[in-house]
Amino acid sequence: MLGLVSVVAVFGLVGFSSFLVQSQFRLEQIEKQLNEERQEFERLRLQTAELSSPERILKIARSELGMVDPETVVPLTAPSHGEPLDRAGQGARAWAEVKPFLASEP
């Protein structure tokens, strides 16, 4: 009886040891993949920063889209909170101020 218990215990230990080795191997694979994904994330983050830089956007707007800097800048102000809006007078005046700056075609 004691021999049977010993054999079962040895097989149990061998099986558990095998399970631990497989688990360690899988853990190493996951850690390797995690490091690769972190490197890819950093690469994409850098690429995003480069592509969204204001200098790059301005360069594309001027060279590829034909945009130009305005000759003059006219600030438009909205009525403050609680101030009544005279839609008939304000709207027509605001449109007259803005219309010269709009393109004739989209």
N, C-alpha and C positions, 0 to 999 in steps of 0.2 A: 504494500500500500504506500509506504513511504517512497519507494522507487517511482511509482506512478505519479505521485504529487511532485516529485523532483523533475521528472520528464516534462510534465505539464508546465511547471514553473519555468524551466529552461526554454521551452517553445514560446511561452508567453513573453519572456524577456527578449528573445530573438525577434519575435513579431513586433514588439514595441520598439525595439531598437531600429528595425527596418522602417517602421512608421516615422520615427524621429528623423532618420536620414532623408527620407522622401520629403518630409515637411521642410527640412532645412534647405534642400535643393529647390523646392518651390518658392520658399521665402527669398532665396538669393535671386531667382528669376524675377520675382516681383520687384525687388529692390533695384535690379538692373533696369527694368522697364520704367520704374518710377524716375530714375535718374535721367533716362533718355527723354521722357516726357517733360521733365523740368527744363532740360536744355532746349527742347523744341518750344516750350512756352516762353522762355527768355528770348529766343530768336524771333518768335512772332511778336513779342512785346516790343522789341527793338525795331522790327520792321513797321509796326503800327505807328510808333513814335516818328520814324523817318517819313512815312507816307502822309502823316497828318500835320507835319510841321507847317507853320504859316508861310515860311519862305517858299516851300515847294508849291503850296496851293496858290500863292500869289504868282509864281512863275508860270504855272499851267494856265491860270486865269488870263494872264497877259499874252502868252505865246500861242496857246492852243485855242482859247475861247475868244480872243480878240478884245478882252476887256481893257479899259483904260481908266486912269485916275480921273476923278471929276475935276472940272476947272474950279468950281465953287461948291461949297457945302452949305446947304440950307437946313438948319435944325428945325424939326417940326415938334411942336409941343402938344401934348394931350391935355385936356382939361383936368384939373385936380379933382380929387374925390369930393363929391358933394356939390361941385360947381355945375350949374345948369348948362346944357349945351343947346345953343340956338342952332338947330339943324339947318334951317334955311340959309342963314347968313354964314355960319361957320363952315358948313360943308362946301358951299360954292367957293368961298374964299380959299379954303384949304386945297380944293381941287385945282383952282387956278394957279396956286403956288407950286403944286406938285407936277402938274401936267407937262411943263417944259422939260422936266428931267426924265420922263418916260420915253421909251423908244417907240417909234411908230409901228414897228413890227416885233413880234415876240422873238 
